[in-house]
């Protein structure tokens, strides 16, 4: 288990490289989405490890990265997504990844963080891949309802849920169009139950907000880094139409829609997904 301290918080990270001992390759950094961890990127990272040194890490407050300062009375960064983008810059510095631009490969809330990173640190990125992302309009009533529901879901997370039969299947049903393996479903449920309450609630309020609805479209407009957006055809969480709106804003943006998939196209149709990624990168 590898750890590095970023702004007073211990962050979990891991490398997937293949074969071991070869000269270093370009670095691809994977960013996971809300309530998850870097675990769900392992299959894709392994498949790409012949061409990249793949860096996976858990966002502050999720997975194996706690939301607790290692020093008493230290003031932690907020849960604003821009702070998570700066966390990544410091993480790369701490791992001495400074001599060449990286590839950013990010999903869902992680894709919003990736978009901000591309905007703040364009010189550090060769290409970006943003999965299940796009632009959305502010709707006060809909957002308020989302906050109420999200708050309830985050606060009611007894650990015994993971021991009930079929709960993982029910939990993942809304996210998927095609089935994924039972172990993958169980990992998603475990990560959701493990997420720090303050981080989970904080990122709900900062990622789905009037501010983000105004900022992210502008960031898409400003991007100068070649960037691919990937959507699942039947994604109910972040519909492909939102990505279609994003690519209209900037000719640097490309869009690929993976047929017959939902919010996790990288797991639901791995080979189709990898082909799209390779076509863009190479």
C-alpha positions in Angstrom: 0.0 0.0 0.0 1.6 3.3 -1.1 0.7 6.6 0.5 1.8 10.2 0.1 0.8 13.3 2.1 -0.9 16.0 0.1 -1.8 19.2 2.0 -1.8 17.5 5.3 -3.9 14.5 4.2 -2.7 11.0 3.5 -3.5 9.9 0.0 -3.5 6.3 -1.3 -2.0 5.7 -4.7 -0.8 2.8 -6.8 1.1 2.2 -10.0 0.1 -0.3 -12.7 3.1 -0.9 -15.0 3.8 -3.7 -17.4 6.2 -5.2 -17.8 8.1 -4.3 -14.6 11.6 -3.0 -15.0 11.2 -1.5 -18.5 12.1 2.1 -19.2 9.4 4.5 -18.0 6.5 5.3 -20.3 4.2 8.3 -20.5 2.1 8.6 -17.4 -1.7 8.2 -17.4 -3.5 9.5 -14.3 -6.9 8.0 -13.5 -9.5 10.0 -11.4 -12.5 8.2 -10.0 -16.0 9.5 -9.4 -18.2 10.3 -6.4 -18.5 7.7 -3.8 -16.0 5.4 -5.5 -12.3 4.7 -5.4 -9.6 4.0 -7.9 -10.3 0.3 -7.7 -12.7 0.4 -10.6 -10.0 1.7 -12.9 -7.7 -1.3 -12.5 -8.9 -3.3 -15.5 -8.6 -0.4 -17.9 -5.3 0.7 -16.4 -3.9 -2.9 -16.7 -5.1 -3.0 -20.4 -3.2 0.2 -21.1 -0.1 -0.5 -19.1 1.8 -1.7 -22.1 1.8 1.8 -23.4 1.6 3.9 -20.1 2.7 3.9 -16.6 -0.8 4.2 -15.0 -1.2 6.1 -11.7 -4.3 5.4 -9.7 -5.2 7.3 -6.5 -8.1 7.8 -4.2 -9.5 11.3 -3.8 -9.4 12.9 -0.4 -12.2 11.5 1.7 -12.9 8.5 -0.6 -11.6 5.0 -0.8 -8.4 4.6 1.2 -7.6 8.3 1.4 -9.1 9.6 4.7 -10.4 13.2 5.1 -8.5 13.6 8.3 -5.4 15.8 8.8 -2.4 14.0 10.0 -1.4 17.1 12.1 -3.7 18.2 14.9 -5.6 21.5 14.3 -4.5 21.6 10.7 -7.1 23.3 8.5 -7.9 21.1 5.5 -8.8 22.3 2.0 -12.5 22.6 1.2 -14.5 20.1 -0.8 -14.7 22.4 -3.7 -13.7 20.5 -6.9 -11.1 23.1 -7.7 -9.3 22.1 -4.5 -9.3 18.5 -5.7 -7.7 19.7 -8.9 -4.9 21.4 -6.9 -4.6 18.3 -4.8 -3.7 16.4 -8.0 -1.0 18.9 -9.0 0.6 18.6 -5.6 0.3 14.8 -5.7 2.2 14.8 -9.1 4.8 17.1 -7.6 5.2 14.8 -4.6 5.8 11.8 -6.9 8.3 13.8 -9.0 6.0 13.6 -12.1 7.1 17.0 -13.5 9.3 16.4 -16.5 6.7 15.6 -19.1 2.9 16.2 -19.5 0.6 13.4 -18.3 -2.6 12.0 -19.8 -5.7 12.6 -17.6 -8.3 9.8 -17.6 -11.2 10.8 -15.4 -14.8 9.7 -14.7 -18.0 11.4 -13.6 -17.2 13.8 -10.7 -13.6 13.0 -11.4 -14.1 14.2 -14.9 -15.2 17.6 -13.5 -12.0 17.6 -11.4 -10.1 16.6 -14.6 -11.6 19.5 -16.5 -10.5 22.0 -13.9 -7.0 20.4 -13.8 -6.8 20.8 -17.7 -7.8 24.4 -17.3 -5.5 25.3 -14.4 -2.5 23.3 -15.5 -2.6 22.9 -19.3 1.1 22.7 -19.6 1.0 19.5 -17.5 -1.4 17.6 -19.7 -0.8 15.9 -23.1 -4.3 14.8 -23.7 -7.5 14.4 -21.6 -10.2 11.7 -21.5 -13.3 12.7 -19.6 -15.9 10.0 -19.1 -19.5 10.7 -18.4 -19.1 14.4 -18.3 -20.8 17.4 -19.9 -22.5 20.7 -19.2 -25.8 21.1 -17.3 -28.1 24.0 -16.6 -28.9 25.3 -13.1 -32.3 24.3 -11.9 -33.0 25.5 -8.4 -35.8 23.1 -7.5 -34.2 20.1 -9.1 -30.9 20.8 -7.3 -32.6 21.3 -4.0 -34.4 18.0 -4.4 -31.1 16.4 -5.3 -29.4 17.8 -2.2 -32.2 16.4 0.1 -32.1 13.0 -1.5 -28.3 12.9 -1.6 -28.1 13.9 2.0 -30.4 11.2 3.1 -28.5 8.6 1.1 -25.1 9.6 2.6 -26.4 9.7 6.2 -28.1 6.4 6.0 -25.2 4.0 5.2 -25.1 1.2 7.9 -22.2 -1.1 7.3 -24.4 -4.1 7.6 -26.0 -3.3 4.2 -23.1 -4.9 2.4 -23.9 -8.3 4.1 -27.5 -8.4 2.7 -28.1 -10.5 -0.4 -28.6 -8.7 -3.7 -28.1 -5.2 -2.2 -25.0 -4.6 -4.4 -27.2 -5.5 -7.4 -29.9 -3.1 -6.4 -27.4 -0.4 -5.5 -25.8 -0.5 -9.0 -29.0 -0.9 -11.0 -29.5 2.7 -11.8 -25.8 3.2 -12.9 -25.7 0.3 -15.4 -27.3 -0.7 -18.7 -25.2 -3.9 -19.0 -24.3 -6.1 -16.0 -20.9 -6.1 -14.5 -19.4 -8.9 -12.3 -20.6 -9.5 -8.7 -17.1 -8.7 -7.3 -17.2 -5.3 -9.1 -20.6 -4.5 -7.7 -19.6 -5.4 -4.2 -16.5 -3.2 -4.5 -18.7 -0.2 -5.5 -21.0 -0.8 -2.5 -18.0 -1.1 -0.1 -16.5 2.1 -1.4 -19.7 4.0 -1.1 -20.2 2.8 2.5 -16.5 3.7 3.3 -16.6 7.3 1.9 -16.2 10.0 4.6 -19.5 11.6 5.3 -18.2 15.2 5.2 -16.4 14.5 1.9 -19.4 12.8 0.4 -21.8 15.6 1.4 -19.4 18.3 0.6 -18.7 17.2 -2.9 -22.5 16.7 -3.6 -23.0 20.4 -2.8 -19.9 21.6 -4.7 -20.2 19.4 -7.8 -23.9 19.9 -8.5 -24.3 23.6 -7.9 -25.1 26.9 -9.7 -21.4 27.7 -9.5 -20.4 24.5 -11.3 -23.2 25.0 -13.9 -21.6 28.3 -14.7 -17.9 27.4 -14.4 -17.6 24.1 -16.2 -19.1 25.3 -19.6 -16.6 28.2 -19.5 -13.7 25.8 -18.8 -14.7 23.6 -21.7 -14.7 26.7 -23.9 -11.2 27.7 -22.7 -9.6 24.2 -23.1 -6.7 24.0 -25.5 -5.6 20.5 -24.7 -6.9 17.8 -27.1 -9.7 16.2 -25.1 -12.1 13.2 -25.7 -15.4 13.0 -24.0 -16.9 9.5 -23.6 -20.5 8.8 -22.7 -22.6 5.8 -22.2 -25.6 5.7 -24.6 -28.1 5.0 -21.8 -26.4 6.8 -18.9 -29.1 8.0 -16.5 -26.8 9.8 -14.2 -25.0 12.1 -16.8 -26.9 11.6 -20.1 -24.9 11.7 -23.3 -26.9 14.8 -24.3 -24.9 16.8 -21.8 -21.6 15.7 -23.5 -23.1 16.6 -26.8 -23.7 20.1 -25.5 -20.1 20.4 -24.3 -18.5 19.5 -27.6 -20.4 22.3 -29.3 -18.5 24.7 -27.2 -14.9 24.0 -28.4 -13.4 22.3 -31.5 -10.7 20.8 -29.3 -13.3 18.5 -27.8 -14.3 15.2 -29.4 -17.1 12.9 -28.4 -17.6 9.1 -28.5 -20.8 7.4 -27.3 -20.4 3.8 -26.3 -23.5 1.9 -27.4 -25.6 -0.1 -24.9 -23.8 1.2 -21.8 -24.8 3.3 -18.8 -22.7 5.3 -16.4 -19.7 2.9 -16.4 -18.9 2.2 -20.1 -15.4 1.2 -19.2 -16.7 -1.8 -17.3 -19.9 -2.5 -19.2 -18.1 -2.7 -22.6 -14.4 -2.8 -21.9 -13.2 -3.8 -25.4 -15.3 -1.2 -27.2 -14.2 1.4 -24.6 -10.5 0.6 -25.0 -10.7 0.8 -28.8 -12.2 4.3 -28.5 -9.5 5.4 -26.1 -6.7 4.0 -28.3 -8.1 5.6 -31.4 -8.0 8.9 -29.7 -4.5 8.6 -28.1 -2.7 7.0 -31.0 
